[in-house]
């Protein structure tokens, strides 16, 4: 692991209503903005949209595809934009620094049009 290494991208299949319902059930997050079209429209949205924590979970999968979970020391994200229904998020990461046996990574979830929905960082044992 060295500075400049790029993690293999993780491309997610389109986010469907089924995906959102399954995530709501697994996470216990039944916020109607994510599963009820009428509620989403009443808030001015065109449709439901993905839970931010679902995107965080996808980014976590990118990390654990790269290193075993026990090597992750820190992991944090900042939500930047919503992930609309049917979007196909892509998770990417880059090693920005390796020092004292720890690799620092910049992480991103982006949509096909380039919209960044989530930015994050992690420190992993190198």
Phi, psi and omega in degrees: 000127181216161178305133180097346177301141179248128178289144175300129183298148175247112180261126184263137174299160181309138179283115183254171174299324178296316177304313182294320178294317179295318179296318179301317179294318182289324185268339186082005180267094182258032178305122185297342177300337183262347185226351184239108183303318181298318179294316179300315180294324179294341177265007177091007179270155176286328184199178174293166179214164186291149173296138176300323181291339174294316177296322177297322178295319177299317179295324174298323177295321176304314180298312183285345169286336184267316179223153174298149184307322184293348178269353179281122181262319175218153178204121178216156181221163172230127180281131186246329183198163179280158174253108184288161175304140179076000177294156179238084183295148173236128180260132180224160178205153180222138174281120183262339182195143171232121180206143179054037177077010180239135177256133178257131184236141168261134185234148182213143167244126181225155177266170183302329181277003179095353179297124176273124182259338184208135173239142180209178175212159179210157171236128180231150174293127185285000000 
